[in-house]
Amino acid sequence: MTKRQGMLLEFIRQYINVHGFPPSFDDIAKGLQLRSRSNVHRMVHSLRKEGKLNLKAKKFRSIQLLDKTVDQVNAL
């Protein structure tokens, strides 16, 4: 896992803890200071393929964390 992917997972975890629902791609882009949602899309789908999170197609705010070791991401 790359450092940026770890940051993404940690951001999603914190966002869900604060708001009670998952972030949108726009929320993630703003939170990680990325200029493009396409970067978020690429990272999210890469993590989905690795089994770190789940995403329902064509559903808004459908990100679910699957990786139980996200709390250890800060150790990177």
Backbone atoms as SQL, in Angstrom:
CREATE TABLE atoms (id INTEGER PRIMARY KEY, chain TEXT, resi INTEGER, resn TEXT, atom TEXT, x REAL, y REAL, z REAL);
INSERT INTO atoms VALUES
  (1, 'A', 1, 'MET', 'N', 0.842, -1.170, 0.000),
  (2, 'A', 1, 'MET', 'CA', 0.000, 0.000, 0.000),
  (3, 'A', 1, 'MET', 'C', 0.892, 1.240, 0.000),
  (4, 'A', 2, 'THR', 'N', 0.543, 2.188, -0.834),
  (5, 'A', 2, 'THR', 'CA', 1.321, 3.423, -0.897),
  (6, 'A', 2, 'THR', 'C', 0.928, 4.354, 0.248),
  (7, 'A', 3, 'LYS', 'N', 1.755, 5.337, 0.484),
  (8, 'A', 3, 'LYS', 'CA', 1.469, 6.316, 1.535),
  (9, 'A', 3, 'LYS', 'C', 0.164, 7.065, 1.235),
  (10, 'A', 4, 'ARG', 'N', -0.052, 7.411, -0.020),
  (11, 'A', 4, 'ARG', 'CA', -1.267, 8.137, -0.399),
  (12, 'A', 4, 'ARG', 'C', -2.516, 7.264, -0.201),
  (13, 'A', 5, 'GLN', 'N', -2.414, 5.981, -0.514),
  (14, 'A', 5, 'GLN', 'CA', -3.538, 5.073, -0.289),
  (15, 'A', 5, 'GLN', 'C', -3.836, 4.969, 1.208),
  (16, 'A', 6, 'GLY', 'N', -2.787, 4.931, 2.013),
  (17, 'A', 6, 'GLY', 'CA', -2.970, 4.914, 3.459),
  (18, 'A', 6, 'GLY', 'C', -3.661, 6.172, 3.955),
  (19, 'A', 7, 'MET', 'N', -3.270, 7.306, 3.393),
  (20, 'A', 7, 'MET', 'CA', -3.920, 8.570, 3.748),
  (21, 'A', 7, 'MET', 'C', -5.393, 8.543, 3.359),
  (22, 'A', 8, 'LEU', 'N', -5.693, 7.966, 2.204),
  (23, 'A', 8, 'LEU', 'CA', -7.078, 7.874, 1.744),
  (24, 'A', 8, 'LEU', 'C', -7.901, 7.017, 2.699),
  (25, 'A', 9, 'LEU', 'N', -7.393, 5.858, 3.074),
  (26, 'A', 9, 'LEU', 'CA', -8.124, 4.986, 3.997),
  (27, 'A', 9, 'LEU', 'C', -8.344, 5.672, 5.345),
  (28, 'A', 10, 'GLU', 'N', -7.327, 6.340, 5.845),
  (29, 'A', 10, 'GLU', 'CA', -7.454, 7.045, 7.121),
  (30, 'A', 10, 'GLU', 'C', -8.467, 8.181, 7.013),
  (31, 'A', 11, 'PHE', 'N', -8.454, 8.908, 5.909),
  (32, 'A', 11, 'PHE', 'CA', -9.425, 9.984, 5.716),
  (33, 'A', 11, 'PHE', 'C', -10.854, 9.433, 5.719),
  (34, 'A', 12, 'ILE', 'N', -11.059, 8.333, 5.004),
  (35, 'A', 12, 'ILE', 'CA', -12.402, 7.727, 4.942),
  (36, 'A', 12, 'ILE', 'C', -12.838, 7.289, 6.337),
  (37, 'A', 13, 'ARG', 'N', -11.940, 6.647, 7.078),
  (38, 'A', 13, 'ARG', 'CA', -12.270, 6.189, 8.437),
  (39, 'A', 13, 'ARG', 'C', -12.661, 7.360, 9.338),
  (40, 'A', 14, 'GLN', 'N', -11.865, 8.415, 9.312),
  (41, 'A', 14, 'GLN', 'CA', -12.156, 9.580, 10.145),
  (42, 'A', 14, 'GLN', 'C', -13.447, 10.270, 9.717),
  (43, 'A', 15, 'TYR', 'N', -13.663, 10.361, 8.413),
  (44, 'A', 15, 'TYR', 'CA', -14.875, 11.004, 7.906),
  (45, 'A', 15, 'TYR', 'C', -16.114, 10.252, 8.388),
  (46, 'A', 16, 'ILE', 'N', -16.079, 8.933, 8.300),
  (47, 'A', 16, 'ILE', 'CA', -17.212, 8.126, 8.747),
  (48, 'A', 16, 'ILE', 'C', -17.427, 8.288, 10.246),
  (49, 'A', 17, 'ASN', 'N', -16.346, 8.320, 11.022),
  (50, 'A', 17, 'ASN', 'CA', -16.467, 8.506, 12.471),
  (51, 'A', 17, 'ASN', 'C', -17.099, 9.846, 12.824),
  (52, 'A', 18, 'VAL', 'N', -16.753, 10.896, 12.106),
  (53, 'A', 18, 'VAL', 'CA', -17.267, 12.242, 12.400),
  (54, 'A', 18, 'VAL', 'C', -18.688, 12.433, 11.889),
  (55, 'A', 19, 'HIS', 'N', -18.947, 12.024, 10.644),
  (56, 'A', 19, 'HIS', 'CA', -20.215, 12.328, 9.996),
  (57, 'A', 19, 'HIS', 'C', -21.245, 11.202, 10.054),
  (58, 'A', 20, 'GLY', 'N', -20.801, 9.981, 10.275),
  (59, 'A', 20, 'GLY', 'CA', -21.725, 8.857, 10.347),
  (60, 'A', 20, 'GLY', 'C', -22.075, 8.245, 8.998),
  (61, 'A', 21, 'PHE', 'N', -21.472, 8.740, 7.946),
  (62, 'A', 21, 'PHE', 'CA', -21.684, 8.192, 6.601),
  (63, 'A', 21, 'PHE', 'C', -20.411, 8.406, 5.802),
  (64, 'A', 22, 'PRO', 'N', -20.217, 7.619, 4.728),
  (65, 'A', 22, 'PRO', 'CA', -18.966, 7.719, 3.964),
  (66, 'A', 22, 'PRO', 'C', -18.878, 9.001, 3.130),
  (67, 'A', 23, 'PRO', 'N', -17.658, 9.413, 2.819),
  (68, 'A', 23, 'PRO', 'CA', -17.471, 10.623, 2.014),
  (69, 'A', 23, 'PRO', 'C', -17.745, 10.365, 0.532),
  (70, 'A', 24, 'SER', 'N', -18.079, 11.431, -0.170),
  (71, 'A', 24, 'SER', 'CA', -18.192, 11.364, -1.631),
  (72, 'A', 24, 'SER', 'C', -16.788, 11.541, -2.212),
  (73, 'A', 25, 'PHE', 'N', -16.652, 11.310, -3.497),
  (74, 'A', 25, 'PHE', 'CA', -15.357, 11.525, -4.144),
  (75, 'A', 25, 'PHE', 'C', -14.946, 12.985, -4.033),
  (76, 'A', 26, 'ASP', 'N', -15.905, 13.904, -4.109),
  (77, 'A', 26, 'ASP', 'CA', -15.599, 15.337, -3.948),
  (78, 'A', 26, 'ASP', 'C', -15.073, 15.620, -2.545),
  (79, 'A', 27, 'ASP', 'N', -15.707, 15.025, -1.525),
  (80, 'A', 27, 'ASP', 'CA', -15.243, 15.212, -0.148),
  (81, 'A', 27, 'ASP', 'C', -13.812, 14.724, 0.008),
  (82, 'A', 28, 'ILE', 'N', -13.521, 13.573, -0.575),
  (83, 'A', 28, 'ILE', 'CA', -12.172, 13.008, -0.492),
  (84, 'A', 28, 'ILE', 'C', -11.166, 13.911, -1.195),
  (85, 'A', 29, 'ALA', 'N', -11.509, 14.382, -2.392),
  (86, 'A', 29, 'ALA', 'CA', -10.612, 15.262, -3.144),
  (87, 'A', 29, 'ALA', 'C', -10.299, 16.518, -2.337),
  (88, 'A', 30, 'LYS', 'N', -11.316, 17.120, -1.731),
  (89, 'A', 30, 'LYS', 'CA', -11.093, 18.322, -0.922),
  (90, 'A', 30, 'LYS', 'C', -10.283, 18.002, 0.325),
  (91, 'A', 31, 'GLY', 'N', -10.614, 16.901, 0.987),
  (92, 'A', 31, 'GLY', 'CA', -9.938, 16.524, 2.222),
  (93, 'A', 31, 'GLY', 'C', -8.472, 16.188, 2.028),
  (94, 'A', 32, 'LEU', 'N', -8.134, 15.604, 0.894),
  (95, 'A', 32, 'LEU', 'CA', -6.743, 15.242, 0.603),
  (96, 'A', 32, 'LEU', 'C', -6.051, 16.263, -0.282),
  (97, 'A', 33, 'GLN', 'N', -6.746, 17.359, -0.562),
  (98, 'A', 33, 'GLN', 'CA', -6.224, 18.453, -1.381),
  (99, 'A', 33, 'GLN', 'C', -5.772, 17.965, -2.751),
  (100, 'A', 34, 'LEU', 'N', -6.628, 17.182, -3.393),
  (101, 'A', 34, 'LEU', 'CA', -6.381, 16.708, -4.753),
  (102, 'A', 34, 'LEU', 'C', -7.173, 17.579, -5.715),
  (103, 'A', 35, 'ARG', 'N', -6.622, 17.834, -6.859),
  (104, 'A', 35, 'ARG', 'CA', -7.283, 18.720, -7.820),
  (105, 'A', 35, 'ARG', 'C', -8.355, 18.018, -8.638),
  (106, 'A', 36, 'SER', 'N', -8.261, 16.699, -8.719),
  (107, 'A', 36, 'SER', 'CA', -9.124, 15.977, -9.640),
  (108, 'A', 36, 'SER', 'C', -9.812, 14.805, -8.967),
  (109, 'A', 37, 'ARG', 'N', -11.106, 14.649, -9.245),
  (110, 'A', 37, 'ARG', 'CA', -11.827, 13.483, -8.754),
  (111, 'A', 37, 'ARG', 'C', -11.344, 12.214, -9.442),
  (112, 'A', 38, 'SER', 'N', -10.749, 12.348, -10.614),
  (113, 'A', 38, 'SER', 'CA', -10.267, 11.154, -11.313),
  (114, 'A', 38, 'SER', 'C', -9.135, 10.489, -10.525),
  (115, 'A', 39, 'ASN', 'N', -8.323, 11.264, -9.824),
  (116, 'A', 39, 'ASN', 'CA', -7.296, 10.686, -8.958),
  (117, 'A', 39, 'ASN', 'C', -7.933, 9.901, -7.818),
  (118, 'A', 40, 'VAL', 'N', -8.982, 10.454, -7.237),
  (119, 'A', 40, 'VAL', 'CA', -9.707, 9.768, -6.170),
  (120, 'A', 40, 'VAL', 'C', -10.309, 8.481, -6.716),
  (121, 'A', 41, 'HIS', 'N', -10.941, 8.573, -7.872),
  (122, 'A', 41, 'HIS', 'CA', -11.560, 7.410, -8.498),
  (123, 'A', 41, 'HIS', 'C', -10.526, 6.299, -8.700),
  (124, 'A', 42, 'ARG', 'N', -9.374, 6.649, -9.219),
  (125, 'A', 42, 'ARG', 'CA', -8.305, 5.679, -9.472),
  (126, 'A', 42, 'ARG', 'C', -7.845, 5.023, -8.173),
  (127, 'A', 43, 'MET', 'N', -7.621, 5.817, -7.138),
  (128, 'A', 43, 'MET', 'CA', -7.146, 5.267, -5.864),
  (129, 'A', 43, 'MET', 'C', -8.207, 4.394, -5.196),
  (130, 'A', 44, 'VAL', 'N', -9.459, 4.844, -5.211),
  (131, 'A', 44, 'VAL', 'CA', -10.542, 4.075, -4.591),
  (132, 'A', 44, 'VAL', 'C', -10.698, 2.723, -5.281),
  (133, 'A', 45, 'HIS', 'N', -10.694, 2.722, -6.606),
  (134, 'A', 45, 'HIS', 'CA', -10.872, 1.464, -7.324),
  (135, 'A', 45, 'HIS', 'C', -9.644, 0.555, -7.187),
  (136, 'A', 46, 'SER', 'N', -8.478, 1.124, -7.033),
  (137, 'A', 46, 'SER', 'CA', -7.283, 0.327, -6.776),
  (138, 'A', 46, 'SER', 'C', -7.390, -0.359, -5.414),
  (139, 'A', 47, 'LEU', 'N', -7.841, 0.377, -4.403),
  (140, 'A', 47, 'LEU', 'CA', -8.013, -0.199, -3.072),
  (141, 'A', 47, 'LEU', 'C', -9.146, -1.227, -3.042),
  (142, 'A', 48, 'ARG', 'N', -10.150, -1.023, -3.864),
  (143, 'A', 48, 'ARG', 'CA', -11.240, -1.995, -3.961),
  (144, 'A', 48, 'ARG', 'C', -10.700, -3.310, -4.513),
  (145, 'A', 49, 'LYS', 'N', -9.858, -3.229, -5.538),
  (146, 'A', 49, 'LYS', 'CA', -9.269, -4.435, -6.123),
  (147, 'A', 49, 'LYS', 'C', -8.361, -5.163, -5.134),
  (148, 'A', 50, 'GLU', 'N', -7.727, -4.408, -4.238),
  (149, 'A', 50, 'GLU', 'CA', -6.858, -5.004, -3.224),
  (150, 'A', 50, 'GLU', 'C', -7.646, -5.563, -2.040),
  (151, 'A', 51, 'GLY', 'N', -8.958, -5.315, -1.996),
  (152, 'A', 51, 'GLY', 'CA', -9.783, -5.825, -0.914),
  (153, 'A', 51, 'GLY', 'C', -9.779, -4.980, 0.342),
  (154, 'A', 52, 'LYS', 'N', -9.360, -3.727, 0.218),
  (155, 'A', 52, 'LYS', 'CA', -9.294, -2.832, 1.376),
  (156, 'A', 52, 'LYS', 'C', -10.623, -2.117, 1.641),
  (157, 'A', 53, 'LEU', 'N', -11.429, -1.969, 0.596),
  (158, 'A', 53, 'LEU', 'CA', -12.733, -1.335, 0.754),
  (159, 'A', 53, 'LEU', 'C', -13.698, -1.884, -0.284),
  (160, 'A', 54, 'ASN', 'N', -14.970, -1.607, -0.068),
  (161, 'A', 54, 'ASN', 'CA', -16.021, -2.043, -0.976),
  (162, 'A', 54, 'ASN', 'C', -16.726, -0.804, -1.505),
  (163, 'A', 55, 'LEU', 'N', -17.228, -0.905, -2.714),
  (164, 'A', 55, 'LEU', 'CA', -17.872, 0.225, -3.372),
  (165, 'A', 55, 'LEU', 'C', -18.995, -0.314, -4.240),
  (166, 'A', 56, 'LYS', 'N', -20.195, 0.214, -4.045),
  (167, 'A', 56, 'LYS', 'CA', -21.321, -0.205, -4.875),
  (168, 'A', 56, 'LYS', 'C', -21.375, 0.680, -6.114),
  (169, 'A', 57, 'ALA', 'N', -21.493, 0.043, -7.262),
  (170, 'A', 57, 'ALA', 'CA', -21.516, 0.772, -8.534),
  (171, 'A', 57, 'ALA', 'C', -22.716, 1.707, -8.606),
  (172, 'A', 58, 'LYS', 'N', -22.439, 2.910, -9.067),
  (173, 'A', 58, 'LYS', 'CA', -23.463, 3.931, -9.320),
  (174, 'A', 58, 'LYS', 'C', -24.283, 4.294, -8.084),
  (175, 'A', 59, 'LYS', 'N', -23.685, 4.147, -6.910),
  (176, 'A', 59, 'LYS', 'CA', -24.342, 4.543, -5.662),
  (177, 'A', 59, 'LYS', 'C', -23.514, 5.643, -5.014),
  (178, 'A', 60, 'PHE', 'N', -24.163, 6.725, -4.640),
  (179, 'A', 60, 'PHE', 'CA', -23.512, 7.865, -4.014),
  (180, 'A', 60, 'PHE', 'C', -23.165, 7.524, -2.567),
  (181, 'A', 61, 'ARG', 'N', -21.960, 7.827, -2.133),
  (182, 'A', 61, 'ARG', 'CA', -21.488, 7.602, -0.765),
  (183, 'A', 61, 'ARG', 'C', -21.637, 6.139, -0.349),
  (184, 'A', 62, 'SER', 'N', -21.124, 5.240, -1.177),
  (185, 'A', 62, 'SER', 'CA', -21.279, 3.807, -0.888),
  (186, 'A', 62, 'SER', 'C', -19.978, 3.126, -0.477),
  (187, 'A', 63, 'ILE', 'N', -18.973, 3.891, -0.097),
  (188, 'A', 63, 'ILE', 'CA', -17.683, 3.314, 0.276),
  (189, 'A', 63, 'ILE', 'C', -17.803, 2.641, 1.649),
  (190, 'A', 64, 'GLN', 'N', -17.332, 1.401, 1.726),
  (191, 'A', 64, 'GLN', 'CA', -17.286, 0.675, 2.990),
  (192, 'A', 64, 'GLN', 'C', -15.868, 0.171, 3.205),
  (193, 'A', 65, 'LEU', 'N', -15.307, 0.449, 4.367),
  (194, 'A', 65, 'LEU', 'CA', -13.967, -0.032, 4.685),
  (195, 'A', 65, 'LEU', 'C', -14.023, -1.513, 5.032),
  (196, 'A', 66, 'LEU', 'N', -13.131, -2.292, 4.460),
  (197, 'A', 66, 'LEU', 'CA', -13.039, -3.715, 4.749),
  (198, 'A', 66, 'LEU', 'C', -11.795, -4.050, 5.536),
  (199, 'A', 67, 'ASP', 'N', -10.781, -3.203, 5.460),
  (200, 'A', 67, 'ASP', 'CA', -9.501, -3.441, 6.102),
  (201, 'A', 67, 'ASP', 'C', -9.599, -3.052, 7.574),
  (202, 'A', 68, 'LYS', 'N', -9.437, -4.005, 8.452),
  (203, 'A', 68, 'LYS', 'CA', -9.550, -3.751, 9.890),
  (204, 'A', 68, 'LYS', 'C', -8.265, -3.168, 10.465),
  (205, 'A', 69, 'THR', 'N', -7.205, -3.082, 9.661),
  (206, 'A', 69, 'THR', 'CA', -5.934, -2.558, 10.169),
  (207, 'A', 69, 'THR', 'C', -5.723, -1.098, 9.798),
  (208, 'A', 70, 'VAL', 'N', -6.782, -0.403, 9.438),
  (209, 'A', 70, 'VAL', 'CA', -6.657, 0.997, 9.041),
  (210, 'A', 70, 'VAL', 'C', -6.064, 1.842, 10.161),
  (211, 'A', 71, 'ASP', 'N', -6.313, 1.469, 11.399),
  (212, 'A', 71, 'ASP', 'CA', -5.761, 2.228, 12.516),
  (213, 'A', 71, 'ASP', 'C', -4.231, 2.195, 12.512),
  (214, 'A', 72, 'GLN', 'N', -3.648, 1.212, 11.841),
  (215, 'A', 72, 'GLN', 'CA', -2.204, 1.106, 11.799),
  (216, 'A', 72, 'GLN', 'C', -1.605, 1.877, 10.619),
  (217, 'A', 73, 'VAL', 'N', -2.434, 2.516, 9.808),
  (218, 'A', 73, 'VAL', 'CA', -1.970, 3.235, 8.630),
  (219, 'A', 73, 'VAL', 'C', -1.012, 4.359, 9.028),
  (220, 'A', 74, 'ASN', 'N', -1.242, 5.000, 10.143),
  (221, 'A', 74, 'ASN', 'CA', -0.391, 6.106, 10.571),
  (222, 'A', 74, 'ASN', 'C', 1.040, 5.677, 10.822),
  (223, 'A', 75, 'ALA', 'N', 1.261, 4.397, 10.998),
  (224, 'A', 75, 'ALA', 'CA', 2.601, 3.887, 11.269),
  (225, 'A', 75, 'ALA', 'C', 3.482, 3.896, 10.028),
  (226, 'A', 76, 'LEU', 'N', 2.918, 4.176, 8.842),
  (227, 'A', 76, 'LEU', 'CA', 3.695, 4.166, 7.599),
  (228, 'A', 76, 'LEU', 'C', 4.711, 5.256, 7.563);
